[in-house]
Amino acid sequence: MTDTSDTELSNTLAAAVSGLLWLSESDYPFETFLWKVPESAKSQVEASNILLSILLANVPATQDALIQVVEPDFFFHNVIQASVWQDQAVVQRYQQLLALLKANLTDLKVYRVGEIEISIYVLGRTSHGNVAGVKTMAIET
């Protein structure tokens, strides 16, 4: 069972992404996730290794897929910058989402899984060593 604060974080993330779409060649909603990390793995020193291991364990389709890792600031760059063509309320929601992720998750990374139809996982470690975040899809041809 996950810690209550991890569940609260998951609920807070769900509220933050409710109705928010990731825009690509198709628009996709966000979903939240909270994955329990075995106690034996919580102390693993290499955070990137544990995050990738947990991703592979929870999303079997990743086993043979191309996986790209990018920094959250790079991933969210275009949607958190104010511009004349973007709805400023949406820009603010993305800014708030990124701030929420950074404030509550350590070792935060974005994993892009696949080609053309790309599953996107923005994930990090909770204060209790579990893995949480948000996921969406992008179509890039």
N, C-alpha and C positions, 0 to 999 in steps of 0.2 A: 504494500500500500504506500502511496506517495504521501508526503507530508502535507498537512492542511495548507500551509503557505504556498506550496507548489500548486495545489488545486486552485487556490485563490488567484495566483498569478495566471494560470491557464484561463480562468474566467475573465480576468482583467484583459488579457490578450484577445479573447473572443469578442469582448465588447469593443475593443479598439479596432478590430478588423471587420466588424459587422457592416455589411453593405459596401465595403471597400473593394474595388476591383483592380487587378494588375492588368495594365493595358499592354497588349502586344498585337499580333495579327488577329487575335481573339481576346476577349476580356474574360478573366477568370477571377472568381472570388478567392478569398483567403480562408484557410482553416487553421485551427490551432492544434497542437499536439503536446503531449507530455509523456515521455518515455522513462520508465523506471530503469535505473542503472544498477546492476548488481553491486552489492557492498564491496566485493573484491575488486571491482574496477573503478570505484569512486576515487581511489587514491592514485590512480595512474597519472604519472607525471606529464606525459605528452598529451596535452589536451586535444590537439588536432587528431591524434590517433584514436582516442576514446570517442570523440564525436563521430569520426568516420566509421568506427566499429559499430557504434549504436545505430547510426543511419543504415548501415548495411544489414544489421540484424532486424531492424524494424521495417525496412522496405526491400524485400527480396529482389525486386526488379532492378535494383541498383547493381547487383553482382557483376553483370557484364556490360554495364552502360558507361558511357563517357561521363566522368564527373569533373566538373570545374569548381574550384573554390575561389571565392572572391570576398573582399572585405565589405561589410555592410554599408559603409559610407559610399563606396563605389557603386554598389548595387542600387541604392536608393537615390543616387545623385540627381538624376533627371526629374524625379517626382517630388523632391524636397526643395527644389529651386523655384522661386516665384518667376512666372513668365506670363506674358499677356494671353497666351492660349490656354493656360491651365486655370481651372476653378480654384480660387485661393483657399476655399474651405477644404478641398481635397488635399492641397499642398500642406495645409496645417495638420490634417489628420495623418498624413505620412510623416511629417516632422514629429508629431506626438508618438506615433508608433515606433519610430526609430529610437526616440528618447526613452520610451518605455522598455524596449528590448535592451538597450545599453545599460539602463539603470538596474535591471533585474537579472540579467544573464551575463556570465563571464565567458570568456573565450568565444565570443559571438562571431559566427562565420555564416556565409551563404554558400550552400552547395547547389549547383545547377547540374541536374542529372538528365542525361539524354541529349539527343540532337533533334532539331526541328520541334518536336513536342517535348518541352523541357519541364521537368518537375523541379520546383524551386523550394528549397528548405532553408529558412533563416533560423538557425538554432544556436543554442549555447547551454551552458550549465547553470542550473538553479543553485541557490544557496545551500541546498541539501544534496548536491551532486548528481541530480537527475538531469535529463535533457528535455528542454522545452523550446517552443518557438512557434512559427507560423509557416505554412506552406501554401503554394499556389502553382499555377502552370503558366507557361508562355509558349506561344507558337512563333518560331523564327525560321522563315524559309529563305 
